[in-house]
Amino acid sequence: MDVGVIGVGTMGRNHVRVYTELKDVDNVYLYDVDGAAARRMSEQYGEGVEVSDSITSLLDTVGLVSICAPTKYHFELARQAVEMGIHCLIEKPICSTSEEAAQHLNLNMARIKEKMRTPVIMDGRNAYDTVECEQAGFVYKGVGKPREKADMKKELIH
């Protein structure tokens, strides 16, 4: 599988390192607004770690993307990736405003599932309704501690 990392700061570097160690990852594609930082990361890891010239070209290439850019960009990058059917691993916090958190919690799961080849949700915050996700056809794994839906908007931005 080809994967992408958007943002090669502290957390992005960790994602790149881990992806290069996984046998099921074929290539890692990087994008950062600081192109020189992305190129240095590519040179550090060598073959199989490539720099993309845009977010769009990265998303056109990968099946999974880690979003490690600054928090204020998380929601929009995740929305763009999910609409293309790309699995996302979003560094926390997932959103930067309560409005984004509300939109995130009200995603159209049936529409998203149609775009994904392997519809799996690994939910580290238990933000989604298990039954709703499973009825929409997802394999759902909530791996965080259970929380009340009313508390989720606050939880997603912290």
Phi and psi in radians as a Rosetta constraint file:
Dihedral C 1 N 2 CA 2 C 2 CIRCULARHARMONIC -1.645 0.35
Dihedral N 2 CA 2 C 2 N 3 CIRCULARHARMONIC 2.367 0.35
Dihedral C 2 N 3 CA 3 C 3 CIRCULARHARMONIC -2.198 0.35
Dihedral N 3 CA 3 C 3 N 4 CIRCULARHARMONIC 2.812 0.35
Dihedral C 3 N 4 CA 4 C 4 CIRCULARHARMONIC -2.234 0.35
Dihedral N 4 CA 4 C 4 N 5 CIRCULARHARMONIC 2.717 0.35
Dihedral C 4 N 5 CA 5 C 5 CIRCULARHARMONIC -2.297 0.35
Dihedral N 5 CA 5 C 5 N 6 CIRCULARHARMONIC 2.094 0.35
Dihedral C 5 N 6 CA 6 C 6 CIRCULARHARMONIC -1.781 0.35
Dihedral N 6 CA 6 C 6 N 7 CIRCULARHARMONIC 1.983 0.35
Dihedral C 6 N 7 CA 7 C 7 CIRCULARHARMONIC 1.736 0.35
Dihedral N 7 CA 7 C 7 N 8 CIRCULARHARMONIC 2.007 0.35
Dihedral C 7 N 8 CA 8 C 8 CIRCULARHARMONIC -1.978 0.35
Dihedral N 8 CA 8 C 8 N 9 CIRCULARHARMONIC 0.583 0.35
Dihedral C 8 N 9 CA 9 C 9 CIRCULARHARMONIC -1.296 0.35
Dihedral N 9 CA 9 C 9 N 10 CIRCULARHARMONIC -2.704 0.35
Dihedral C 9 N 10 CA 10 C 10 CIRCULARHARMONIC -0.939 0.35
Dihedral N 10 CA 10 C 10 N 11 CIRCULARHARMONIC -0.932 0.35
Dihedral C 10 N 11 CA 11 C 11 CIRCULARHARMONIC -1.246 0.35
Dihedral N 11 CA 11 C 11 N 12 CIRCULARHARMONIC -0.670 0.35
Dihedral C 11 N 12 CA 12 C 12 CIRCULARHARMONIC -1.046 0.35
Dihedral N 12 CA 12 C 12 N 13 CIRCULARHARMONIC -0.706 0.35
Dihedral C 12 N 13 CA 13 C 13 CIRCULARHARMONIC -1.047 0.35
Dihedral N 13 CA 13 C 13 N 14 CIRCULARHARMONIC -0.691 0.35
Dihedral C 13 N 14 CA 14 C 14 CIRCULARHARMONIC -1.118 0.35
Dihedral N 14 CA 14 C 14 N 15 CIRCULARHARMONIC -0.726 0.35
Dihedral C 14 N 15 CA 15 C 15 CIRCULARHARMONIC -1.104 0.35
Dihedral N 15 CA 15 C 15 N 16 CIRCULARHARMONIC -0.756 0.35
Dihedral C 15 N 16 CA 16 C 16 CIRCULARHARMONIC -1.071 0.35
Dihedral N 16 CA 16 C 16 N 17 CIRCULARHARMONIC -0.812 0.35
Dihedral C 16 N 17 CA 17 C 17 CIRCULARHARMONIC -0.998 0.35
Dihedral N 17 CA 17 C 17 N 18 CIRCULARHARMONIC -0.833 0.35
Dihedral C 17 N 18 CA 18 C 18 CIRCULARHARMONIC -1.143 0.35
Dihedral N 18 CA 18 C 18 N 19 CIRCULARHARMONIC -0.774 0.35
Dihedral C 18 N 19 CA 19 C 19 CIRCULARHARMONIC -1.052 0.35
Dihedral N 19 CA 19 C 19 N 20 CIRCULARHARMONIC -0.666 0.35
Dihedral C 19 N 20 CA 20 C 20 CIRCULARHARMONIC -1.209 0.35
Dihedral N 20 CA 20 C 20 N 21 CIRCULARHARMONIC -0.286 0.35
Dihedral C 20 N 21 CA 21 C 21 CIRCULARHARMONIC -1.625 0.35
Dihedral N 21 CA 21 C 21 N 22 CIRCULARHARMONIC -0.178 0.35
Dihedral C 21 N 22 CA 22 C 22 CIRCULARHARMONIC -1.541 0.35
Dihedral N 22 CA 22 C 22 N 23 CIRCULARHARMONIC 2.230 0.35
Dihedral C 22 N 23 CA 23 C 23 CIRCULARHARMONIC -1.177 0.35
Dihedral N 23 CA 23 C 23 N 24 CIRCULARHARMONIC -0.442 0.35
Dihedral C 23 N 24 CA 24 C 24 CIRCULARHARMONIC -1.475 0.35
Dihedral N 24 CA 24 C 24 N 25 CIRCULARHARMONIC -0.041 0.35
Dihedral C 24 N 25 CA 25 C 25 CIRCULARHARMONIC -1.669 0.35
Dihedral N 25 CA 25 C 25 N 26 CIRCULARHARMONIC 2.113 0.35
Dihedral C 25 N 26 CA 26 C 26 CIRCULARHARMONIC -1.450 0.35
Dihedral N 26 CA 26 C 26 N 27 CIRCULARHARMONIC -0.945 0.35
Dihedral C 26 N 27 CA 27 C 27 CIRCULARHARMONIC -2.387 0.35
Dihedral N 27 CA 27 C 27 N 28 CIRCULARHARMONIC 2.616 0.35
Dihedral C 27 N 28 CA 28 C 28 CIRCULARHARMONIC -2.054 0.35
Dihedral N 28 CA 28 C 28 N 29 CIRCULARHARMONIC 2.176 0.35
Dihedral C 28 N 29 CA 29 C 29 CIRCULARHARMONIC -1.874 0.35
Dihedral N 29 CA 29 C 29 N 30 CIRCULARHARMONIC 2.358 0.35
Dihedral C 29 N 30 CA 30 C 30 CIRCULARHARMONIC -2.032 0.35
Dihedral N 30 CA 30 C 30 N 31 CIRCULARHARMONIC 2.516 0.35
Dihedral C 30 N 31 CA 31 C 31 CIRCULARHARMONIC -2.453 0.35
Dihedral N 31 CA 31 C 31 N 32 CIRCULARHARMONIC 2.375 0.35
Dihedral C 31 N 32 CA 32 C 32 CIRCULARHARMONIC -2.615 0.35
Dihedral N 32 CA 32 C 32 N 33 CIRCULARHARMONIC 2.527 0.35
Dihedral C 32 N 33 CA 33 C 33 CIRCULARHARMONIC -1.063 0.35
Dihedral N 33 CA 33 C 33 N 34 CIRCULARHARMONIC -0.448 0.35
Dihedral C 33 N 34 CA 34 C 34 CIRCULARHARMONIC -1.589 0.35
Dihedral N 34 CA 34 C 34 N 35 CIRCULARHARMONIC 1.526 0.35
Dihedral C 34 N 35 CA 35 C 35 CIRCULARHARMONIC -0.994 0.35
Dihedral N 35 CA 35 C 35 N 36 CIRCULARHARMONIC -0.587 0.35
Dihedral C 35 N 36 CA 36 C 36 CIRCULARHARMONIC -1.131 0.35
Dihedral N 36 CA 36 C 36 N 37 CIRCULARHARMONIC -0.664 0.35
Dihedral C 36 N 37 CA 37 C 37 CIRCULARHARMONIC -1.138 0.35
Dihedral N 37 CA 37 C 37 N 38 CIRCULARHARMONIC -0.718 0.35
Dihedral C 37 N 38 CA 38 C 38 CIRCULARHARMONIC -1.124 0.35
Dihedral N 38 CA 38 C 38 N 39 CIRCULARHARMONIC -0.717 0.35
Dihedral C 38 N 39 CA 39 C 39 CIRCULARHARMONIC -1.131 0.35
Dihedral N 39 CA 39 C 39 N 40 CIRCULARHARMONIC -0.720 0.35
Dihedral C 39 N 40 CA 40 C 40 CIRCULARHARMONIC -1.051 0.35
Dihedral N 40 CA 40 C 40 N 41 CIRCULARHARMONIC -0.729 0.35
Dihedral C 40 N 41 CA 41 C 41 CIRCULARHARMONIC -1.125 0.35
Dihedral N 41 CA 41 C 41 N 42 CIRCULARHARMONIC -0.742 0.35
Dihedral C 41 N 42 CA 42 C 42 CIRCULARHARMONIC -1.080 0.35
Dihedral N 42 CA 42 C 42 N 43 CIRCULARHARMONIC -0.771 0.35
Dihedral C 42 N 43 CA 43 C 43 CIRCULARHARMONIC -1.141 0.35
Dihedral N 43 CA 43 C 43 N 44 CIRCULARHARMONIC -0.640 0.35
Dihedral C 43 N 44 CA 44 C 44 CIRCULARHARMONIC -1.069 0.35
Dihedral N 44 CA 44 C 44 N 45 CIRCULARHARMONIC -0.734 0.35
Dihedral C 44 N 45 CA 45 C 45 CIRCULARHARMONIC -1.642 0.35
Dihedral N 45 CA 45 C 45 N 46 CIRCULARHARMONIC -0.373 0.35
Dihedral C 45 N 46 CA 46 C 46 CIRCULARHARMONIC 1.332 0.35
Dihedral N 46 CA 46 C 46 N 47 CIRCULARHARMONIC -2.489 0.35
Dihedral C 46 N 47 CA 47 C 47 CIRCULARHARMONIC -0.932 0.35
Dihedral N 47 CA 47 C 47 N 48 CIRCULARHARMONIC 2.340 0.35
Dihedral C 47 N 48 CA 48 C 48 CIRCULARHARMONIC 1.620 0.35
Dihedral N 48 CA 48 C 48 N 49 CIRCULARHARMONIC -0.092 0.35
Dihedral C 48 N 49 CA 49 C 49 CIRCULARHARMONIC -2.094 0.35
Dihedral N 49 CA 49 C 49 N 50 CIRCULARHARMONIC 1.926 0.35
Dihedral C 49 N 50 CA 50 C 50 CIRCULARHARMONIC -2.083 0.35
Dihedral N 50 CA 50 C 50 N 51 CIRCULARHARMONIC 2.623 0.35
Dihedral C 50 N 51 CA 51 C 51 CIRCULARHARMONIC -1.652 0.35
Dihedral N 51 CA 51 C 51 N 52 CIRCULARHARMONIC 2.276 0.35
Dihedral C 51 N 52 CA 52 C 52 CIRCULARHARMONIC -1.630 0.35
Dihedral N 52 CA 52 C 52 N 53 CIRCULARHARMONIC 2.568 0.35
Dihedral C 52 N 53 CA 53 C 53 CIRCULARHARMONIC -1.494 0.35
Dihedral N 53 CA 53 C 53 N 54 CIRCULARHARMONIC -0.120 0.35
Dihedral C 53 N 54 CA 54 C 54 CIRCULARHARMONIC -2.778 0.35
Dihedral N 54 CA 54 C 54 N 55 CIRCULARHARMONIC 2.840 0.35
Dihedral C 54 N 55 CA 55 C 55 CIRCULARHARMONIC -1.108 0.35
Dihedral N 55 CA 55 C 55 N 56 CIRCULARHARMONIC -0.714 0.35
Dihedral C 55 N 56 CA 56 C 56 CIRCULARHARMONIC -1.068 0.35
Dihedral N 56 CA 56 C 56 N 57 CIRCULARHARMONIC -0.783 0.35
Dihedral C 56 N 57 CA 57 C 57 CIRCULARHARMONIC -1.161 0.35
Dihedral N 57 CA 57 C 57 N 58 CIRCULARHARMONIC -0.618 0.35
Dihedral C 57 N 58 CA 58 C 58 CIRCULARHARMONIC -1.099 0.35
Dihedral N 58 CA 58 C 58 N 59 CIRCULARHARMONIC -0.863 0.35
Dihedral C 58 N 59 CA 59 C 59 CIRCULARHARMONIC -1.139 0.35
Dihedral N 59 CA 59 C 59 N 60 CIRCULARHARMONIC -0.515 0.35
Dihedral C 59 N 60 CA 60 C 60 CIRCULARHARMONIC -1.210 0.35
Dihedral N 60 CA 60 C 60 N 61 CIRCULARHARMONIC -0.256 0.35
Dihedral C 60 N 61 CA 61 C 61 CIRCULARHARMONIC -1.829 0.35
Dihedral N 61 CA 61 C 61 N 62 CIRCULARHARMONIC -0.447 0.35
Dihedral C 61 N 62 CA 62 C 62 CIRCULARHARMONIC -1.907 0.35
Dihedral N 62 CA 62 C 62 N 63 CIRCULARHARMONIC 2.847 0.35
Dihedral C 62 N 63 CA 63 C 63 CIRCULARHARMONIC -1.828 0.35
Dihedral N 63 CA 63 C 63 N 64 CIRCULARHARMONIC -0.244 0.35
Dihedral C 63 N 64 CA 64 C 64 CIRCULARHARMONIC -2.575 0.35
Dihedral N 64 CA 64 C 64 N 65 CIRCULARHARMONIC 2.473 0.35
Dihedral C 64 N 65 CA 65 C 65 CIRCULARHARMONIC -2.347 0.35
Dihedral N 65 CA 65 C 65 N 66 CIRCULARHARMONIC 2.396 0.35
Dihedral C 65 N 66 CA 66 C 66 CIRCULARHARMONIC -1.664 0.35
Dihedral N 66 CA 66 C 66 N 67 CIRCULARHARMONIC 2.221 0.35
Dihedral C 66 N 67 CA 67 C 67 CIRCULARHARMONIC -1.771 0.35
Dihedral N 67 CA 67 C 67 N 68 CIRCULARHARMONIC 1.841 0.35
Dihedral C 67 N 68 CA 68 C 68 CIRCULARHARMONIC -2.124 0.35
Dihedral N 68 CA 68 C 68 N 69 CIRCULARHARMONIC 0.292 0.35
Dihedral C 68 N 69 CA 69 C 69 CIRCULARHARMONIC -1.267 0.35
Dihedral N 69 CA 69 C 69 N 70 CIRCULARHARMONIC 3.009 0.35
Dihedral C 69 N 70 CA 70 C 70 CIRCULARHARMONIC -0.972 0.35
Dihedral N 70 CA 70 C 70 N 71 CIRCULARHARMONIC 2.585 0.35
Dihedral C 70 N 71 CA 71 C 71 CIRCULARHARMONIC -0.887 0.35
Dihedral N 71 CA 71 C 71 N 72 CIRCULARHARMONIC -0.675 0.35
Dihedral C 71 N 72 CA 72 C 72 CIRCULARHARMONIC -1.085 0.35
Dihedral N 72 CA 72 C 72 N 73 CIRCULARHARMONIC -0.252 0.35
Dihedral C 72 N 73 CA 73 C 73 CIRCULARHARMONIC -1.786 0.35
Dihedral N 73 CA 73 C 73 N 74 CIRCULARHARMONIC -0.145 0.35
Dihedral C 73 N 74 CA 74 C 74 CIRCULARHARMONIC -0.967 0.35
Dihedral N 74 CA 74 C 74 N 75 CIRCULARHARMONIC -0.922 0.35
Dihedral C 74 N 75 CA 75 C 75 CIRCULARHARMONIC -1.050 0.35
Dihedral N 75 CA 75 C 75 N 76 CIRCULARHARMONIC -0.864 0.35
Dihedral C 75 N 76 CA 76 C 76 CIRCULARHARMONIC -1.146 0.35
Dihedral N 76 CA 76 C 76 N 77 CIRCULARHARMONIC -0.716 0.35
Dihedral C 76 N 77 CA 77 C 77 CIRCULARHARMONIC -1.117 0.35
Dihedral N 77 CA 77 C 77 N 78 CIRCULARHARMONIC -0.737 0.35
Dihedral C 77 N 78 CA 78 C 78 CIRCULARHARMONIC -1.134 0.35
Dihedral N 78 CA 78 C 78 N 79 CIRCULARHARMONIC -0.739 0.35
Dihedral C 78 N 79 CA 79 C 79 CIRCULARHARMONIC -1.033 0.35
Dihedral N 79 CA 79 C 79 N 80 CIRCULARHARMONIC -0.802 0.35
Dihedral C 79 N 80 CA 80 C 80 CIRCULARHARMONIC -1.073 0.35
Dihedral N 80 CA 80 C 80 N 81 CIRCULARHARMONIC -0.785 0.35
Dihedral C 80 N 81 CA 81 C 81 CIRCULARHARMONIC -1.149 0.35
Dihedral N 81 CA 81 C 81 N 82 CIRCULARHARMONIC -0.826 0.35
Dihedral C 81 N 82 CA 82 C 82 CIRCULARHARMONIC -1.107 0.35
Dihedral N 82 CA 82 C 82 N 83 CIRCULARHARMONIC -0.678 0.35
Dihedral C 82 N 83 CA 83 C 83 CIRCULARHARMONIC -1.125 0.35
Dihedral N 83 CA 83 C 83 N 84 CIRCULARHARMONIC -0.360 0.35
Dihedral C 83 N 84 CA 84 C 84 CIRCULARHARMONIC -1.630 0.35
Dihedral N 84 CA 84 C 84 N 85 CIRCULARHARMONIC 0.030 0.35
Dihedral C 84 N 85 CA 85 C 85 CIRCULARHARMONIC 1.398 0.35
Dihedral N 85 CA 85 C 85 N 86 CIRCULARHARMONIC 0.412 0.35
Dihedral C 85 N 86 CA 86 C 86 CIRCULARHARMONIC -1.743 0.35
Dihedral N 86 CA 86 C 86 N 87 CIRCULARHARMONIC 2.295 0.35
Dihedral C 86 N 87 CA 87 C 87 CIRCULARHARMONIC -1.183 0.35
Dihedral N 87 CA 87 C 87 N 88 CIRCULARHARMONIC 2.505 0.35
Dihedral C 87 N 88 CA 88 C 88 CIRCULARHARMONIC -2.159 0.35
Dihedral N 88 CA 88 C 88 N 89 CIRCULARHARMONIC 2.459 0.35
Dihedral C 88 N 89 CA 89 C 89 CIRCULARHARMONIC -2.051 0.35
Dihedral N 89 CA 89 C 89 N 90 CIRCULARHARMONIC 1.972 0.35
Dihedral C 89 N 90 CA 90 C 90 CIRCULARHARMONIC -1.866 0.35
Dihedral N 90 CA 90 C 90 N 91 CIRCULARHARMONIC 2.142 0.35
Dihedral C 90 N 91 CA 91 C 91 CIRCULARHARMONIC -1.109 0.35
Dihedral N 91 CA 91 C 91 N 92 CIRCULARHARMONIC 2.631 0.35
Dihedral C 91 N 92 CA 92 C 92 CIRCULARHARMONIC -1.508 0.35
Dihedral N 92 CA 92 C 92 N 93 CIRCULARHARMONIC 2.674 0.35
Dihedral C 92 N 93 CA 93 C 93 CIRCULARHARMONIC -1.239 0.35
Dihedral N 93 CA 93 C 93 N 94 CIRCULARHARMONIC 2.636 0.35
Dihedral C 93 N 94 CA 94 C 94 CIRCULARHARMONIC -1.242 0.35
Dihedral N 94 CA 94 C 94 N 95 CIRCULARHARMONIC -0.651 0.35
Dihedral C 94 N 95 CA 95 C 95 CIRCULARHARMONIC -2.268 0.35
Dihedral N 95 CA 95 C 95 N 96 CIRCULARHARMONIC 2.838 0.35
Dihedral C 95 N 96 CA 96 C 96 CIRCULARHARMONIC -1.960 0.35
Dihedral N 96 CA 96 C 96 N 97 CIRCULARHARMONIC -0.150 0.35
Dihedral C 96 N 97 CA 97 C 97 CIRCULARHARMONIC -2.354 0.35
Dihedral N 97 CA 97 C 97 N 98 CIRCULARHARMONIC 2.782 0.35
Dihedral C 97 N 98 CA 98 C 98 CIRCULARHARMONIC -1.180 0.35
Dihedral N 98 CA 98 C 98 N 99 CIRCULARHARMONIC -0.509 0.35
Dihedral C 98 N 99 CA 99 C 99 CIRCULARHARMONIC -1.150 0.35
Dihedral N 99 CA 99 C 99 N 100 CIRCULARHARMONIC -0.762 0.35
Dihedral C 99 N 100 CA 100 C 100 CIRCULARHARMONIC -1.119 0.35
Dihedral N 100 CA 100 C 100 N 101 CIRCULARHARMONIC -0.702 0.35
Dihedral C 100 N 101 CA 101 C 101 CIRCULARHARMONIC -1.071 0.35
Dihedral N 101 CA 101 C 101 N 102 CIRCULARHARMONIC -0.732 0.35
Dihedral C 101 N 102 CA 102 C 102 CIRCULARHARMONIC -1.095 0.35
Dihedral N 102 CA 102 C 102 N 103 CIRCULARHARMONIC -0.752 0.35
Dihedral C 102 N 103 CA 103 C 103 CIRCULARHARMONIC -1.118 0.35
Dihedral N 103 CA 103 C 103 N 104 CIRCULARHARMONIC -0.715 0.35
Dihedral C 103 N 104 CA 104 C 104 CIRCULARHARMONIC -1.075 0.35
Dihedral N 104 CA 104 C 104 N 105 CIRCULARHARMONIC -0.718 0.35
Dihedral C 104 N 105 CA 105 C 105 CIRCULARHARMONIC -1.282 0.35
Dihedral N 105 CA 105 C 105 N 106 CIRCULARHARMONIC -0.298 0.35
Dihedral C 105 N 106 CA 106 C 106 CIRCULARHARMONIC -1.936 0.35
Dihedral N 106 CA 106 C 106 N 107 CIRCULARHARMONIC 0.510 0.35
Dihedral C 106 N 107 CA 107 C 107 CIRCULARHARMONIC -1.095 0.35
Dihedral N 107 CA 107 C 107 N 108 CIRCULARHARMONIC 2.567 0.35
Dihedral C 107 N 108 CA 108 C 108 CIRCULARHARMONIC -1.409 0.35
Dihedral N 108 CA 108 C 108 N 109 CIRCULARHARMONIC 1.628 0.35
Dihedral C 108 N 109 CA 109 C 109 CIRCULARHARMONIC -1.103 0.35
Dihedral N 109 CA 109 C 109 N 110 CIRCULARHARMONIC -0.635 0.35
Dihedral C 109 N 110 CA 110 C 110 CIRCULARHARMONIC -1.111 0.35
Dihedral N 110 CA 110 C 110 N 111 CIRCULARHARMONIC -0.719 0.35
Dihedral C 110 N 111 CA 111 C 111 CIRCULARHARMONIC -1.162 0.35
Dihedral N 111 CA 111 C 111 N 112 CIRCULARHARMONIC -0.724 0.35
Dihedral C 111 N 112 CA 112 C 112 CIRCULARHARMONIC -1.105 0.35
Dihedral N 112 CA 112 C 112 N 113 CIRCULARHARMONIC -0.769 0.35
Dihedral C 112 N 113 CA 113 C 113 CIRCULARHARMONIC -1.028 0.35
Dihedral N 113 CA 113 C 113 N 114 CIRCULARHARMONIC -0.671 0.35
Dihedral C 113 N 114 CA 114 C 114 CIRCULARHARMONIC -1.021 0.35
Dihedral N 114 CA 114 C 114 N 115 CIRCULARHARMONIC -0.526 0.35
Dihedral C 114 N 115 CA 115 C 115 CIRCULARHARMONIC -1.555 0.35
Dihedral N 115 CA 115 C 115 N 116 CIRCULARHARMONIC -0.263 0.35
Dihedral C 115 N 116 CA 116 C 116 CIRCULARHARMONIC -1.687 0.35
Dihedral N 116 CA 116 C 116 N 117 CIRCULARHARMONIC 2.322 0.35
Dihedral C 116 N 117 CA 117 C 117 CIRCULARHARMONIC -1.212 0.35
Dihedral N 117 CA 117 C 117 N 118 CIRCULARHARMONIC -0.705 0.35
Dihedral C 117 N 118 CA 118 C 118 CIRCULARHARMONIC -2.174 0.35
Dihedral N 118 CA 118 C 118 N 119 CIRCULARHARMONIC 1.640 0.35
Dihedral C 118 N 119 CA 119 C 119 CIRCULARHARMONIC -1.362 0.35
Dihedral N 119 CA 119 C 119 N 120 CIRCULARHARMONIC 1.597 0.35
Dihedral C 119 N 120 CA 120 C 120 CIRCULARHARMONIC -2.183 0.35
Dihedral N 120 CA 120 C 120 N 121 CIRCULARHARMONIC 2.399 0.35
Dihedral C 120 N 121 CA 121 C 121 CIRCULARHARMONIC -2.109 0.35
Dihedral N 121 CA 121 C 121 N 122 CIRCULARHARMONIC 2.091 0.35
Dihedral C 121 N 122 CA 122 C 122 CIRCULARHARMONIC -1.839 0.35
Dihedral N 122 CA 122 C 122 N 123 CIRCULARHARMONIC 1.901 0.35
Dihedral C 122 N 123 CA 123 C 123 CIRCULARHARMONIC -1.900 0.35
Dihedral N 123 CA 123 C 123 N 124 CIRCULARHARMONIC 1.752 0.35
Dihedral C 123 N 124 CA 124 C 124 CIRCULARHARMONIC -1.288 0.35
Dihedral N 124 CA 124 C 124 N 125 CIRCULARHARMONIC -0.173 0.35
Dihedral C 124 N 125 CA 125 C 125 CIRCULARHARMONIC -2.003 0.35
Dihedral N 125 CA 125 C 125 N 126 CIRCULARHARMONIC -0.012 0.35
Dihedral C 125 N 126 CA 126 C 126 CIRCULARHARMONIC 0.896 0.35
Dihedral N 126 CA 126 C 126 N 127 CIRCULARHARMONIC 0.815 0.35
Dihedral C 126 N 127 CA 127 C 127 CIRCULARHARMONIC -1.420 0.35
Dihedral N 127 CA 127 C 127 N 128 CIRCULARHARMONIC -0.404 0.35
Dihedral C 127 N 128 CA 128 C 128 CIRCULARHARMONIC -1.846 0.35
Dihedral N 128 CA 128 C 128 N 129 CIRCULARHARMONIC 2.716 0.35
Dihedral C 128 N 129 CA 129 C 129 CIRCULARHARMONIC -1.344 0.35
Dihedral N 129 CA 129 C 129 N 130 CIRCULARHARMONIC 2.082 0.35
Dihedral C 129 N 130 CA 130 C 130 CIRCULARHARMONIC -0.989 0.35
Dihedral N 130 CA 130 C 130 N 131 CIRCULARHARMONIC -0.840 0.35
Dihedral C 130 N 131 CA 131 C 131 CIRCULARHARMONIC -1.098 0.35
Dihedral N 131 CA 131 C 131 N 132 CIRCULARHARMONIC -0.773 0.35
Dihedral C 131 N 132 CA 132 C 132 CIRCULARHARMONIC -1.067 0.35
Dihedral N 132 CA 132 C 132 N 133 CIRCULARHARMONIC -0.758 0.35
Dihedral C 132 N 133 CA 133 C 133 CIRCULARHARMONIC -1.132 0.35
Dihedral N 133 CA 133 C 133 N 134 CIRCULARHARMONIC -0.769 0.35
Dihedral C 133 N 134 CA 134 C 134 CIRCULARHARMONIC -1.178 0.35
Dihedral N 134 CA 134 C 134 N 135 CIRCULARHARMONIC -0.657 0.35
Dihedral C 134 N 135 CA 135 C 135 CIRCULARHARMONIC -1.141 0.35
Dihedral N 135 CA 135 C 135 N 136 CIRCULARHARMONIC -0.517 0.35
Dihedral C 135 N 136 CA 136 C 136 CIRCULARHARMONIC -1.380 0.35
Dihedral N 136 CA 136 C 136 N 137 CIRCULARHARMONIC -0.114 0.35
Dihedral C 136 N 137 CA 137 C 137 CIRCULARHARMONIC 1.776 0.35
Dihedral N 137 CA 137 C 137 N 138 CIRCULARHARMONIC 0.192 0.35
Dihedral C 137 N 138 CA 138 C 138 CIRCULARHARMONIC -1.529 0.35
Dihedral N 138 CA 138 C 138 N 139 CIRCULARHARMONIC 2.629 0.35
Dihedral C 138 N 139 CA 139 C 139 CIRCULARHARMONIC -1.511 0.35
Dihedral N 139 CA 139 C 139 N 140 CIRCULARHARMONIC 2.084 0.35
Dihedral C 139 N 140 CA 140 C 140 CIRCULARHARMONIC -2.028 0.35
Dihedral N 140 CA 140 C 140 N 141 CIRCULARHARMONIC 2.262 0.35
Dihedral C 140 N 141 CA 141 C 141 CIRCULARHARMONIC -2.262 0.35
Dihedral N 141 CA 141 C 141 N 142 CIRCULARHARMONIC 1.906 0.35
Dihedral C 141 N 142 CA 142 C 142 CIRCULARHARMONIC -1.531 0.35
Dihedral N 142 CA 142 C 142 N 143 CIRCULARHARMONIC 2.033 0.35
Dihedral C 142 N 143 CA 143 C 143 CIRCULARHARMONIC -1.925 0.35
Dihedral N 143 CA 143 C 143 N 144 CIRCULARHARMONIC 0.007 0.35
Dihedral C 143 N 144 CA 144 C 144 CIRCULARHARMONIC -1.749 0.35
Dihedral N 144 CA 144 C 144 N 145 CIRCULARHARMONIC -3.134 0.35
Dihedral C 144 N 145 CA 145 C 145 CIRCULARHARMONIC -1.345 0.35
Dihedral N 145 CA 145 C 145 N 146 CIRCULARHARMONIC 2.542 0.35
Dihedral C 145 N 146 CA 146 C 146 CIRCULARHARMONIC -1.038 0.35
Dihedral N 146 CA 146 C 146 N 147 CIRCULARHARMONIC 2.451 0.35
Dihedral C 146 N 147 CA 147 C 147 CIRCULARHARMONIC -2.371 0.35
Dihedral N 147 CA 147 C 147 N 148 CIRCULARHARMONIC 2.751 0.35
Dihedral C 147 N 148 CA 148 C 148 CIRCULARHARMONIC -1.344 0.35
Dihedral N 148 CA 148 C 148 N 149 CIRCULARHARMONIC 2.453 0.35
Dihedral C 148 N 149 CA 149 C 149 CIRCULARHARMONIC -0.962 0.35
Dihedral N 149 CA 149 C 149 N 150 CIRCULARHARMONIC -0.660 0.35
Dihedral C 149 N 150 CA 150 C 150 CIRCULARHARMONIC -1.069 0.35
Dihedral N 150 CA 150 C 150 N 151 CIRCULARHARMONIC -0.478 0.35
Dihedral C 150 N 151 CA 151 C 151 CIRCULARHARMONIC -1.541 0.35
Dihedral N 151 CA 151 C 151 N 152 CIRCULARHARMONIC -0.126 0.35
Dihedral C 151 N 152 CA 152 C 152 CIRCULARHARMONIC -1.217 0.35
Dihedral N 152 CA 152 C 152 N 153 CIRCULARHARMONIC -0.652 0.35
Dihedral C 152 N 153 CA 153 C 153 CIRCULARHARMONIC -1.006 0.35
Dihedral N 153 CA 153 C 153 N 154 CIRCULARHARMONIC -0.806 0.35
Dihedral C 153 N 154 CA 154 C 154 CIRCULARHARMONIC -1.105 0.35
Dihedral N 154 CA 154 C 154 N 155 CIRCULARHARMONIC -0.721 0.35
Dihedral C 154 N 155 CA 155 C 155 CIRCULARHARMONIC -1.127 0.35
Dihedral N 155 CA 155 C 155 N 156 CIRCULARHARMONIC -0.666 0.35
Dihedral C 155 N 156 CA 156 C 156 CIRCULARHARMONIC -1.240 0.35
Dihedral N 156 CA 156 C 156 N 157 CIRCULARHARMONIC -0.350 0.35
Dihedral C 156 N 157 CA 157 C 157 CIRCULARHARMONIC -1.815 0.35
Dihedral N 157 CA 157 C 157 N 158 CIRCULARHARMONIC 0.133 0.35
